[in-house]
Amino acid sequence: MEGKTDSQLNLYNFMKYAASVFLLMLLALGSFSAGAQNNFCGIRNSAFNAGEKLQFKVYYNMGRIWVGAGEAAFTITYESYNNKNVLHIVGNGKTYKSYDWFFKVRDVYESFIDPETLLPVKFLRNVNEGGFKIFNSVSFDQANGRAVSTNGVFSVPKCTQDVLSSIYYARNIDYDKYQPGAKIPFTMFLDDKVYSLYIRYLGKEKITTRFGTFNTIKIRPLLIEGTIFDGGEKMTVWVSDDANHVPVRVDSPILVGSIKVDLIGFENLRNAFTGFLKKR
């Protein structure tokens, strides 16, 4: 970018990265591998209900300096889709207006999932990042292993998730069944491709964010090289150590400093938020 100062270039690169953080957070909270997906077919929901709302803030962190650049919010409602009751999950990510002149982000993801199986029947991705726009609509035929997107018809493995439903699916994993270091696989369909990734369970940890102190479960996605991110364990996610498994922080390093996504608000959790110890 000719004519930009070093500080402006750093900000521009950060905003480009922050634009991907919403998707990065989604992938980090539900990262997958096709190898053992069938082990999780039929998982039951005990972590969330319709009416739940979660709000997150995206920060750039360098040493002791925190810069708030945007927010992401997730909501769940009951709706009817093709004459069936579904859970409609909506995720919105956006930069603050003070940054819009520089790099405007308005991302919306929607997933319609079967409340019994937690499998998606419909997925919508509508993003605008610095003027770069993507729209994709996907209908899932889980019984026949097909995904019909805006761009064509694709074969998918059994029990395939979309990038948004994967978060809520992963919140129902019983981490007490695993030893630290264990890998937990899934399958995900995004941008007309099936991605093979997985979560590594790291154990439990007490952390303090800018919102408060939590008892958490610590996980780290091992991103497979050749997908939309480079390979390696570069993201860490902390979810509340209670029956809700609410994400409370996502942390990913960048060239200078790191990106942090912190929980800043919640409503109508299904279970007692016992992992939340105190507000800061």
Secondary structure, DSSP 8 states (H G I E B T S, - for coil): -TT--HHHHHHHHHHHHHHHHHHHHHHHHS---GGGGGGGTT----S--TT-EEEEEEEEEETTEEEEEEEEEEEEEEEEETTEEEEEEEEEEEE-HHHHHHH-EEEEEEEEE-TTT--EEEEEEEEEETTEEEEEEEEEEGGGTEEEETTEEEE--TT-B-TTHHHHHHTT--GGGS-TT-EEE--EEETTEEE--EEEEEEEEEEE-SSEEEEEEEEEEEB-TTSSS-SB---EEEEESSSS--EEEEEEE-SSSEEEEEEEEEE--SS--TTEEEE-
